[in-house]
Amino acid sequence: MVGQNLLEHPAVDEYEMLAPRSGELDLRDFDSVQAYLRKHQPDMVIHAAGKVGGIQANMREPVSFLMDNLDMGRNIVWAAHEAGIKRLINLGSSCMYPRNHGEPLREEMVLKGELEPTNEGYALAKVMTARLCEYIKREDASYQYKTLIPCNIYGRHDKFDPANSHLVPAIIHKIHQAKVNESNLVEIWGDGTARREFMYAGDLADAVMRATKNFDTLPDYMNVGLGHDYTINEYYQAAADVIGYNGQFVHDVSKPVGMMRKLVNVERQCAWGWEAQIDLRTGIKKTYDYYVKELLQ
């Protein structure tokens, strides 16, 4: 999703972009990654690939979420180093931060507490890749390998299958199906009071493109987020308003909900001079339009 939104950003035309899909380049294969980078010698690498999914997928497949993301991160970062590529932007995840922390999460808090168990494998892989970038720069400062830590993301090119999707696309799918099937009830896991920060993927793409143009001023670690969050219930209501669903919501408090809050601190991002532009309902509408036009037709 992130890579596709990057390729749709208007500023991408200023660059010659190499964007191999997994069928062309399997990032889990170090020799293939090394050969690819040595052949093309890009000026910069943006590591936006990953095996991603929502709480159900992470709980169901912890081994692959750890191994696939660890292999991809390690391979692309080390192969870039071995090919002499001096600039790299690594995309981490707010899952790297400690669980159950009520205050906004600051960049220096990575590895300062227990990770959320429901997505620990994914988080560990992201931490390891970020640390590898840090260690490489520590040994040789000519290698400027930096990590952006986005909050939760949703948008065009997202996954909408409930078995693999994150919260917002899962909500869109559930509410659309309820409307089409004329169901008066939509189930919400938990009591709906847990808070989440979801940013539209086009905004993340904008931050990354700004980072390519202003790479020298980009901090080594920087959160990318909204700086505010919403309850799960508010996400459901916003999606219902956009889709035009007038049914009722019921809560299943026996289901897991993950952390009660996960909000990133955006002071460093604001000082760098960037902020998100797409509000929640606009982002949901853009995502829903994609869902209807691209996936249902």
ZADO-1210 file (C-alpha; in nm, 4 decimals, padded with zeros to 6 digits):
<atoms>
<atom x="00.0000" y="00.0000" z="00.0000" code="MET" pos="1"/>
<atom x="00.2705" y="00.2517" z="00.0951" code="VAL" pos="2"/>
<atom x="00.4739" y="00.1844" z="-00.2177" code="GLY" pos="3"/>
<atom x="00.1739" y="00.2202" z="-00.4470" code="GLN" pos="4"/>
<atom x="00.0778" y="00.5500" z="-00.2844" code="ASN" pos="5"/>
<atom x="00.4344" y="00.6712" z="-00.3309" code="LEU" pos="6"/>
<atom x="00.4138" y="00.5916" z="-00.7013" code="LEU" pos="7"/>
<atom x="00.0894" y="00.7924" z="-00.7240" code="GLU" pos="8"/>
<atom x="00.2400" y="01.1022" z="-00.5606" code="HIS" pos="9"/>
<atom x="00.2762" y="01.3975" z="-00.8042" code="PRO" pos="10"/>
<atom x="00.6427" y="01.4548" z="-00.7117" code="ALA" pos="11"/>
<atom x="00.7412" y="01.1036" z="-00.8173" code="VAL" pos="12"/>
<atom x="00.7754" y="01.2233" z="-01.1781" code="ASP" pos="13"/>
<atom x="01.0863" y="01.4151" z="-01.0755" code="GLU" pos="14"/>
<atom x="01.2712" y="01.0864" z="-01.0223" code="TYR" pos="15"/>
<atom x="01.3517" y="00.7685" z="-01.2066" code="GLU" pos="16"/>
<atom x="01.1862" y="00.5195" z="-00.9724" code="MET" pos="17"/>
<atom x="01.2646" y="00.1488" z="-00.9489" code="LEU" pos="18"/>
<atom x="00.9687" y="-00.0282" z="-00.7875" code="ALA" pos="19"/>
<atom x="01.0019" y="-00.4052" z="-00.8365" code="PRO" pos="20"/>
<atom x="00.7077" y="-00.6132" z="-00.7222" code="ARG" pos="21"/>
<atom x="00.7708" y="-00.9294" z="-00.5208" code="SER" pos="22"/>
<atom x="00.7381" y="-01.1424" z="-00.8343" code="GLY" pos="23"/>
<atom x="01.0336" y="-00.9557" z="-00.9850" code="GLU" pos="24"/>
<atom x="01.2447" y="-00.9242" z="-00.6713" code="LEU" pos="25"/>
<atom x="01.1942" y="-01.1338" z="-00.3567" code="ASP" pos="26"/>
<atom x="01.3421" y="-00.9260" z="-00.0761" code="LEU" pos="27"/>
<atom x="01.3718" y="-01.2390" z="00.1366" code="ARG" pos="28"/>
<atom x="01.6490" y="-01.3607" z="-00.0995" code="ASP" pos="29"/>
<atom x="01.9677" y="-01.1721" z="-00.0104" code="PHE" pos="30"/>
<atom x="02.1631" y="-01.2725" z="-00.3206" code="ASP" pos="31"/>
<atom x="01.8842" y="-01.1469" z="-00.5484" code="SER" pos="32"/>
<atom x="01.8569" y="-00.8181" z="-00.3602" code="VAL" pos="33"/>
<atom x="02.2320" y="-00.7656" z="-00.3684" code="GLN" pos="34"/>
<atom x="02.2507" y="-00.8394" z="-00.7414" code="ALA" pos="35"/>
<atom x="01.9609" y="-00.6027" z="-00.8138" code="TYR" pos="36"/>
<atom x="02.1121" y="-00.3105" z="-00.6251" code="LEU" pos="37"/>
<atom x="02.4580" y="-00.3649" z="-00.7661" code="ARG" pos="38"/>
<atom x="02.3115" y="-00.3692" z="-01.1159" code="LYS" pos="39"/>
<atom x="02.0975" y="-00.0554" z="-01.0862" code="HIS" pos="40"/>
<atom x="02.3008" y="00.1464" z="-00.8297" code="GLN" pos="41"/>
<atom x="02.0176" y="00.3757" z="-00.7172" code="PRO" pos="42"/>
<atom x="02.1020" y="00.7046" z="-00.5469" code="ASP" pos="43"/>
<atom x="01.8661" y="00.6239" z="-00.2620" code="MET" pos="44"/>
<atom x="01.6651" y="00.3291" z="-00.1301" code="VAL" pos="45"/>
<atom x="01.3210" y="00.3680" z="00.0270" code="ILE" pos="46"/>
<atom x="01.2325" y="00.0496" z="00.2141" code="HIS" pos="47"/>
<atom x="00.8517" y="00.0427" z="00.2105" code="ALA" pos="48"/>
<atom x="00.7968" y="-00.3309" z="00.1662" code="ALA" pos="49"/>
<atom x="00.6621" y="-00.5645" z="00.4293" code="GLY" pos="50"/>
<atom x="00.4256" y="-00.8405" z="00.5265" code="LYS" pos="51"/>
<atom x="00.1460" y="-00.6514" z="00.7001" code="VAL" pos="52"/>
<atom x="-00.1922" y="-00.7329" z="00.8481" code="GLY" pos="53"/>
<atom x="-00.4334" y="-00.6610" z="01.1265" code="GLY" pos="54"/>
<atom x="-00.4613" y="-00.8143" z="01.4708" code="ILE" pos="55"/>
<atom x="-00.6134" y="-01.1419" z="01.3455" code="GLN" pos="56"/>
<atom x="-00.3358" y="-01.2028" z="01.0920" code="ALA" pos="57"/>
<atom x="-00.0593" y="-01.1145" z="01.3388" code="ASN" pos="58"/>
<atom x="-00.1980" y="-01.3501" z="01.6024" code="MET" pos="59"/>
<atom x="-00.2500" y="-01.6277" z="01.3480" code="ARG" pos="60"/>
<atom x="00.0916" y="-01.6108" z="01.1765" code="GLU" pos="61"/>
<atom x="00.3534" y="-01.4726" z="01.4183" code="PRO" pos="62"/>
<atom x="00.6370" y="-01.6755" z="01.2638" code="VAL" pos="63"/>
<atom x="00.5945" y="-01.5346" z="00.9125" code="SER" pos="64"/>
<atom x="00.5374" y="-01.1803" z="01.0398" code="PHE" pos="65"/>
<atom x="00.8687" y="-01.2030" z="01.2245" code="LEU" pos="66"/>
<atom x="01.0729" y="-01.3954" z="00.9673" code="MET" pos="67"/>
<atom x="00.9494" y="-01.2315" z="00.6458" code="ASP" pos="68"/>
<atom x="00.9850" y="-00.8770" z="00.7759" code="ASN" pos="69"/>
<atom x="01.3189" y="-00.9499" z="00.9409" code="LEU" pos="70"/>
<atom x="01.4578" y="-01.1026" z="00.6215" code="ASP" pos="71"/>
<atom x="01.3265" y="-00.8201" z="00.4033" code="MET" pos="72"/>
<atom x="01.4600" y="-00.5463" z="00.6292" code="GLY" pos="73"/>
<atom x="01.7984" y="-00.7026" z="00.6900" code="ARG" pos="74"/>
<atom x="01.8494" y="-00.7910" z="00.3245" code="ASN" pos="75"/>
<atom x="01.7602" y="-00.4553" z="00.1713" code="ILE" pos="76"/>
<atom x="01.9566" y="-00.2535" z="00.4267" code="VAL" pos="77"/>
<atom x="02.2694" y="-00.4688" z="00.4197" code="TRP" pos="78"/>
<atom x="02.2612" y="-00.5124" z="00.0418" code="ALA" pos="79"/>
<atom x="02.2390" y="-00.1328" z="00.0053" code="ALA" pos="80"/>
<atom x="02.5420" y="-00.1003" z="00.2320" code="HIS" pos="81"/>
<atom x="02.7355" y="-00.3613" z="00.0367" code="GLU" pos="82"/>
<atom x="02.6479" y="-00.1850" z="-00.2910" code="ALA" pos="83"/>
<atom x="02.7831" y="00.1440" z="-00.1542" code="GLY" pos="84"/>
<atom x="02.4451" y="00.3203" z="-00.1523" code="ILE" pos="85"/>
<atom x="02.4851" y="00.6048" z="00.0961" code="LYS" pos="86"/>
<atom x="02.1241" y="00.7181" z="00.1517" code="ARG" pos="87"/>
<atom x="01.8364" y="00.5006" z="00.2691" code="LEU" pos="88"/>
<atom x="01.4943" y="00.5739" z="00.4176" code="ILE" pos="89"/>
<atom x="01.3608" y="00.2847" z="00.6238" code="ASN" pos="90"/>
<atom x="00.9916" y="00.2765" z="00.7169" code="LEU" pos="91"/>
<atom x="00.9388" y="00.1433" z="01.0657" code="GLY" pos="92"/>
<atom x="00.6129" y="00.1150" z="01.2571" code="SER" pos="93"/>
<atom x="00.4570" y="00.2544" z="01.5738" code="SER" pos="94"/>
<atom x="00.4337" y="-00.1123" z="01.6795" code="CYS" pos="95"/>
<atom x="00.8010" y="-00.0665" z="01.7751" code="MET" pos="96"/>
<atom x="00.6950" y="00.1281" z="02.0835" code="TYR" pos="97"/>
<atom x="00.6111" y="-00.0076" z="02.4305" code="PRO" pos="98"/>
<atom x="00.2555" y="-00.1201" z="02.4956" code="ARG" pos="99"/>
<atom x="00.0051" y="00.0527" z="02.7224" code="ASN" pos="100"/>
<atom x="00.1743" y="00.3907" z="02.7323" code="HIS" pos="101"/>
<atom x="-00.0843" y="00.6642" z="02.7774" code="GLY" pos="102"/>
<atom x="00.1274" y="00.9578" z="02.6624" code="GLU" pos="103"/>
<atom x="00.2296" y="01.0259" z="02.2990" code="PRO" pos="104"/>
<atom x="00.5181" y="00.7991" z="02.1980" code="LEU" pos="105"/>
<atom x="00.8536" y="00.9695" z="02.1461" code="ARG" pos="106"/>
<atom x="01.1261" y="00.8393" z="01.9158" code="GLU" pos="107"/>
<atom x="01.3684" y="00.7690" z="02.2012" code="GLU" pos="108"/>
<atom x="01.1170" y="00.5251" z="02.3573" code="MET" pos="109"/>
<atom x="01.1919" y="00.2416" z="02.1128" code="VAL" pos="110"/>
<atom x="01.2955" y="-00.0662" z="02.3183" code="LEU" pos="111"/>
<atom x="01.2088" y="00.1102" z="02.6436" code="LYS" pos="112"/>
<atom x="00.9343" y="-00.1341" z="02.7426" code="GLY" pos="113"/>
<atom x="00.7367" y="-00.4510" z="02.6648" code="GLU" pos="114"/>
<atom x="00.5945" y="-00.4779" z="02.3132" code="LEU" pos="115"/>
<atom x="00.2283" y="-00.5467" z="02.2407" code="GLU" pos="116"/>
<atom x="00.1999" y="-00.9320" z="02.2322" code="PRO" pos="117"/>
<atom x="-00.0595" y="-00.9421" z="01.9524" code="THR" pos="118"/>
<atom x="00.1909" y="-00.8064" z="01.6954" code="ASN" pos="119"/>
<atom x="00.5234" y="-00.8650" z="01.8693" code="GLU" pos="120"/>
<atom x="00.6817" y="-01.0577" z="01.5806" code="GLY" pos="121"/>
<atom x="00.6197" y="-00.7778" z="01.3323" code="TYR" pos="122"/>
<atom x="00.7392" y="-00.5197" z="01.5839" code="ALA" pos="123"/>
<atom x="01.0624" y="-00.7074" z="01.6591" code="LEU" pos="124"/>
<atom x="01.1465" y="-00.7252" z="01.2888" code="ALA" pos="125"/>
<atom x="01.0903" y="-00.3512" z="01.2515" code="LYS" pos="126"/>
<atom x="01.3047" y="-00.2753" z="01.5572" code="VAL" pos="127"/>
<atom x="01.5877" y="-00.4918" z="01.4255" code="MET" pos="128"/>
<atom x="01.5858" y="-00.3201" z="01.0857" code="THR" pos="129"/>
<atom x="01.5868" y="00.0261" z="01.2433" code="ALA" pos="130"/>
<atom x="01.8738" y="-00.0697" z="01.4719" code="ARG" pos="131"/>
<atom x="02.0705" y="-00.2093" z="01.1770" code="LEU" pos="132"/>
<atom x="02.0353" y="00.1270" z="01.0030" code="CYS" pos="133"/>
<atom x="02.1539" y="00.2999" z="01.3197" code="GLU" pos="134"/>
<atom x="02.4518" y="00.0658" z="01.3677" code="TYR" pos="135"/>
<atom x="02.5679" y="00.1038" z="01.0074" code="ILE" pos="136"/>
<atom x="02.5695" y="00.4831" z="01.0429" code="LYS" pos="137"/>
<atom x="02.7442" y="00.4540" z="01.3792" code="ARG" pos="138"/>
<atom x="03.0311" y="00.2575" z="01.2209" code="GLU" pos="139"/>
<atom x="03.0541" y="00.4778" z="00.9104" code="ASP" pos="140"/>
<atom x="02.8794" y="00.8162" z="00.9132" code="ALA" pos="141"/>
<atom x="02.8975" y="00.8403" z="00.5342" code="SER" pos="142"/>
<atom x="02.6074" y="00.5927" z="00.5287" code="TYR" pos="143"/>
<atom x="02.3031" y="00.8034" z="00.6127" code="GLN" pos="144"/>
<atom x="02.0394" y="00.5393" z="00.6872" code="TYR" pos="145"/>
<atom x="01.7338" y="00.6955" z="00.8528" code="LYS" pos="146"/>
<atom x="01.4055" y="00.5578" z="00.9870" code="THR" pos="147"/>
<atom x="01.0584" y="00.7085" z="00.9628" code="LEU" pos="148"/>
<atom x="00.8115" y="00.5654" z="01.2150" code="ILE" pos="149"/>
<atom x="00.4571" y="00.6064" z="01.0801" code="PRO" pos="150"/>
<atom x="00.1457" y="00.5741" z="01.2879" code="CYS" pos="151"/>
<atom x="-00.1189" y="00.3306" z="01.1596" code="ASN" pos="152"/>
<atom x="-00.1923" y="00.3805" z="00.7899" code="ILE" pos="153"/>
<atom x="-00.4984" y="00.3238" z="00.5701" code="TYR" pos="154"/>
<atom x="-00.5941" y="00.4232" z="00.2158" code="GLY" pos="155"/>
<atom x="-00.5877" y="00.3297" z="-00.1491" code="ARG" pos="156"/>
<atom x="-00.4320" y="-00.0115" z="-00.2253" code="HIS" pos="157"/>
<atom x="-00.5155" y="-00.1312" z="00.1247" code="ASP" pos="158"/>
<atom x="-00.6203" y="-00.4857" z="00.2177" code="LYS" pos="159"/>
<atom x="-00.9930" y="-00.5188" z="00.2831" code="PHE" pos="160"/>
<atom x="-01.0198" y="-00.8925" z="00.3489" code="ASP" pos="161"/>
<atom x="-01.1170" y="-00.9236" z="00.7187" code="PRO" pos="162"/>
<atom x="-00.8655" y="-01.2063" z="00.7637" code="ALA" pos="163"/>
<atom x="-00.5720" y="-00.9774" z="00.6779" code="ASN" pos="164"/>
<atom x="-00.6901" y="-00.6178" z="00.7025" code="SER" pos="165"/>
<atom x="-00.6135" y="-00.3405" z="00.9462" code="HIS" pos="166"/>
<atom x="-00.8844" y="-00.1594" z="01.1400" code="LEU" pos="167"/>
<atom x="-01.0049" y="00.1090" z="00.8973" code="VAL" pos="168"/>
<atom x="-01.0309" y="-00.1047" z="00.5797" code="PRO" pos="169"/>
<atom x="-01.1920" y="-00.3803" z="00.7875" code="ALA" pos="170"/>
<atom x="-01.4499" y="-00.1289" z="00.9114" code="ILE" pos="171"/>
<atom x="-01.5175" y="-00.0076" z="00.5565" code="ILE" pos="172"/>
<atom x="-01.5683" y="-00.3635" z="00.4349" code="HIS" pos="173"/>
<atom x="-01.7940" y="-00.4606" z="00.7265" code="LYS" pos="174"/>
<atom x="-02.0140" y="-00.1538" z="00.6994" code="ILE" pos="175"/>
<atom x="-02.0412" y="-00.1755" z="00.3206" code="HIS" pos="176"/>
<atom x="-02.1425" y="-00.5404" z="00.3439" code="GLN" pos="177"/>
<atom x="-02.3963" y="-00.4590" z="00.6157" code="ALA" pos="178"/>
<atom x="-02.5481" y="-00.1873" z="00.3980" code="LYS" pos="179"/>
<atom x="-02.5625" y="-00.4070" z="00.0871" code="VAL" pos="180"/>
<atom x="-02.7130" y="-00.6980" z="00.2834" code="ASN" pos="181"/>
<atom x="-02.9523" y="-00.4646" z="00.4659" code="GLU" pos="182"/>
<atom x="-02.8227" y="-00.5817" z="00.8016" code="SER" pos="183"/>
<atom x="-02.9149" y="-00.3618" z="01.0946" code="ASN" pos="184"/>
<atom x="-02.6204" y="-00.4727" z="01.3128" code="LEU" pos="185"/>
<atom x="-02.2421" y="-00.4382" z="01.2836" code="VAL" pos="186"/>
<atom x="-02.0175" y="-00.5989" z="01.5445" code="GLU" pos="187"/>
<atom x="-01.7280" y="-00.4104" z="01.7061" code="ILE" pos="188"/>
<atom x="-01.4535" y="-00.5995" z="01.8884" code="TRP" pos="189"/>
<atom x="-01.4181" y="-00.4752" z="02.2464" code="GLY" pos="190"/>
<atom x="-01.6142" y="-00.1867" z="02.3918" code="ASP" pos="191"/>
<atom x="-01.4908" y="00.0566" z="02.1252" code="GLY" pos="192"/>
<atom x="-01.3117" y="00.2914" z="02.3648" code="THR" pos="193"/>
<atom x="-00.9560" y="00.1936" z="02.2658" code="ALA" pos="194"/>
<atom x="-00.7905" y="00.4794" z="02.0792" code="ARG" pos="195"/>
<atom x="-00.5969" y="00.4614" z="01.7527" code="ARG" pos="196"/>
<atom x="-00.4151" y="00.7065" z="01.5263" code="GLU" pos="197"/>
<atom x="-00.4751" y="00.6266" z="01.1583" code="PHE" pos="198"/>
<atom x="-00.3267" y="00.8473" z="00.8856" code="MET" pos="199"/>
<atom x="-00.4229" y="00.8409" z="00.5187" code="TYR" pos="200"/>
<atom x="-00.1535" y="00.6686" z="00.3103" code="ALA" pos="201"/>
<atom x="-00.1310" y="00.9601" z="00.0680" code="GLY" pos="202"/>
<atom x="-00.0126" y="01.1756" z="00.3574" code="ASP" pos="203"/>
<atom x="00.2622" y="00.9266" z="00.4430" code="LEU" pos="204"/>
<atom x="00.3672" y="00.9261" z="00.0769" code="ALA" pos="205"/>
<atom x="00.3875" y="01.3055" z="00.0924" code="ASP" pos="206"/>
<atom x="00.6097" y="01.2898" z="00.4005" code="ALA" pos="207"/>
<atom x="00.8399" y="01.0364" z="00.2333" code="VAL" pos="208"/>
<atom x="00.8672" y="01.2439" z="-00.0836" code="MET" pos="209"/>
<atom x="00.9521" y="01.5495" z="00.1249" code="ARG" pos="210"/>
<atom x="01.2163" y="01.3390" z="00.2992" code="ALA" pos="211"/>
<atom x="01.3810" y="01.2561" z="-00.0342" code="THR" pos="212"/>
<atom x="01.4056" y="01.6280" z="-00.1160" code="LYS" pos="213"/>
<atom x="01.5147" y="01.7331" z="00.2326" code="ASN" pos="214"/>
<atom x="01.7150" y="01.4261" z="00.3261" code="PHE" pos="215"/>
<atom x="02.0036" y="01.6097" z="00.4915" code="ASP" pos="216"/>
<atom x="01.7727" y="01.7767" z="00.7459" code="THR" pos="217"/>
<atom x="01.5728" y="01.4594" z="00.8139" code="LEU" pos="218"/>
<atom x="01.6343" y="01.3278" z="01.1697" code="PRO" pos="219"/>
<atom x="01.7778" y="00.9776" z="01.2087" code="ASP" pos="220"/>
<atom x="01.4485" y="00.8679" z="01.3705" code="TYR" pos="221"/>
<atom x="01.1238" y="01.0554" z="01.3134" code="MET" pos="222"/>
<atom x="00.7607" y="00.9771" z="01.3804" code="ASN" pos="223"/>
<atom x="00.5115" y="01.0513" z="01.1040" code="VAL" pos="224"/>
<atom x="00.1594" y="01.0943" z="01.2309" code="GLY" pos="225"/>
<atom x="-00.1412" y="01.3131" z="01.3019" code="LEU" pos="226"/>
<atom x="-00.0654" y="01.4024" z="01.6612" code="GLY" pos="227"/>
<atom x="-00.4213" y="01.3118" z="01.7654" code="HIS" pos="228"/>
<atom x="-00.6273" y="00.9941" z="01.7784" code="ASP" pos="229"/>
<atom x="-00.9860" y="00.8646" z="01.7757" code="TYR" pos="230"/>
<atom x="-01.1729" y="00.5872" z="01.9529" code="THR" pos="231"/>
<atom x="-01.2642" y="00.2703" z="01.7665" code="ILE" pos="232"/>
<atom x="-01.6286" y="00.3743" z="01.7978" code="ASN" pos="233"/>
<atom x="-01.5488" y="00.7062" z="01.6269" code="GLU" pos="234"/>
<atom x="-01.3860" y="00.5275" z="01.3324" code="TYR" pos="235"/>
<atom x="-01.6969" y="00.3120" z="01.2904" code="TYR" pos="236"/>
<atom x="-01.9243" y="00.6148" z="01.3040" code="GLN" pos="237"/>
<atom x="-01.7134" y="00.8124" z="01.0555" code="ALA" pos="238"/>
<atom x="-01.7188" y="00.5215" z="00.8103" code="ALA" pos="239"/>
<atom x="-02.0953" y="00.4794" z="00.8576" code="ALA" pos="240"/>
<atom x="-02.1461" y="00.8490" z="00.7835" code="ASP" pos="241"/>
<atom x="-01.9371" y="00.8300" z="00.4637" code="VAL" pos="242"/>
<atom x="-02.0964" y="00.5057" z="00.3403" code="ILE" pos="243"/>
<atom x="-02.4497" y="00.6049" z="00.4401" code="GLY" pos="244"/>
<atom x="-02.5149" y="00.3208" z="00.6824" code="TYR" pos="245"/>
<atom x="-02.7865" y="00.3795" z="00.9421" code="ASN" pos="246"/>
<atom x="-02.7770" y="00.0514" z="01.1352" code="GLY" pos="247"/>
<atom x="-02.6690" y="-00.0193" z="01.4924" code="GLN" pos="248"/>
<atom x="-02.3342" y="-00.1195" z="01.6445" code="PHE" pos="249"/>
<atom x="-02.2966" y="-00.4010" z="01.8967" code="VAL" pos="250"/>
<atom x="-01.9855" y="-00.4749" z="02.1029" code="HIS" pos="251"/>
<atom x="-01.8218" y="-00.8130" z="02.1649" code="ASP" pos="252"/>
<atom x="-01.6061" y="-00.7499" z="02.4706" code="VAL" pos="253"/>
<atom x="-01.4669" y="-01.1048" z="02.4615" code="SER" pos="254"/>
<atom x="-01.2547" y="-01.0268" z="02.1532" code="LYS" pos="255"/>
<atom x="-00.8960" y="-00.8908" z="02.1708" code="PRO" pos="256"/>
<atom x="-00.8393" y="-00.5226" z="02.0968" code="VAL" pos="257"/>
<atom x="-00.4627" y="-00.4806" z="02.1452" code="GLY" pos="258"/>
<atom x="-00.3317" y="-00.1706" z="02.3200" code="MET" pos="259"/>
<atom x="-00.5795" y="00.0767" z="02.4659" code="MET" pos="260"/>
<atom x="-00.3920" y="00.3658" z="02.3074" code="ARG" pos="261"/>
<atom x="-00.1100" y="00.4137" z="02.0573" code="LYS" pos="262"/>
<atom x="-00.0418" y="00.7760" z="01.9651" code="LEU" pos="263"/>
<atom x="00.2907" y="00.9043" z="01.8311" code="VAL" pos="264"/>
<atom x="00.4510" y="01.2294" z="01.9374" code="ASN" pos="265"/>
<atom x="00.4899" y="01.4582" z="01.6330" code="VAL" pos="266"/>
<atom x="00.7041" y="01.7360" z="01.7833" code="GLU" pos="267"/>
<atom x="01.0098" y="01.6296" z="01.5836" code="ARG" pos="268"/>
<atom x="00.8013" y="01.6036" z="01.2654" code="GLN" pos="269"/>
<atom x="00.6515" y="01.9509" z="01.3158" code="CYS" pos="270"/>
<atom x="00.9935" y="02.1024" z="01.3862" code="ALA" pos="271"/>
<atom x="01.1122" y="01.9470" z="01.0587" code="TRP" pos="272"/>
<atom x="00.8263" y="02.1297" z="00.8843" code="GLY" pos="273"/>
<atom x="00.5667" y="01.8721" z="00.7806" code="TRP" pos="274"/>
<atom x="00.2118" y="01.7854" z="00.8872" code="GLU" pos="275"/>
<atom x="-00.0668" y="01.5637" z="00.7530" code="ALA" pos="276"/>
<atom x="-00.3351" y="01.7277" z="00.5381" code="GLN" pos="277"/>
<atom x="-00.6144" y="01.4714" z="00.4932" code="ILE" pos="278"/>
<atom x="-00.8855" y="01.4671" z="00.7610" code="ASP" pos="279"/>
<atom x="-01.0531" y="01.1418" z="00.8699" code="LEU" pos="280"/>
<atom x="-01.3761" y="01.1590" z="00.6689" code="ARG" pos="281"/>
<atom x="-01.1979" y="01.2755" z="00.3539" code="THR" pos="282"/>
<atom x="-00.9490" y="00.9895" z="00.3882" code="GLY" pos="283"/>
<atom x="-01.2242" y="00.7342" z="00.4460" code="ILE" pos="284"/>
<atom x="-01.4135" y="00.8630" z="00.1412" code="LYS" pos="285"/>
<atom x="-01.1039" y="00.8337" z="-00.0790" code="LYS" pos="286"/>
<atom x="-01.0464" y="00.4823" z="00.0530" code="THR" pos="287"/>
<atom x="-01.4097" y="00.3803" z="00.0125" code="TYR" pos="288"/>
<atom x="-01.4154" y="00.5121" z="-00.3454" code="ASP" pos="289"/>
<atom x="-01.1103" y="00.2963" z="-00.4208" code="TYR" pos="290"/>
<atom x="-01.2745" y="-00.0037" z="-00.2521" code="TYR" pos="291"/>
<atom x="-01.5923" y="00.0318" z="-00.4594" code="VAL" pos="292"/>
<atom x="-01.4300" y="00.1146" z="-00.7961" code="LYS" pos="293"/>
<atom x="-01.1255" y="-00.1115" z="-00.7885" code="GLU" pos="294"/>
<atom x="-01.2281" y="-00.4114" z="-00.5796" code="LEU" pos="295"/>
<atom x="-01.6018" y="-00.4511" z="-00.6299" code="LEU" pos="296"/>
<atom x="-01.6222" y="-00.3995" z="-01.0075" code="GLN" pos="297"/>
</atoms>
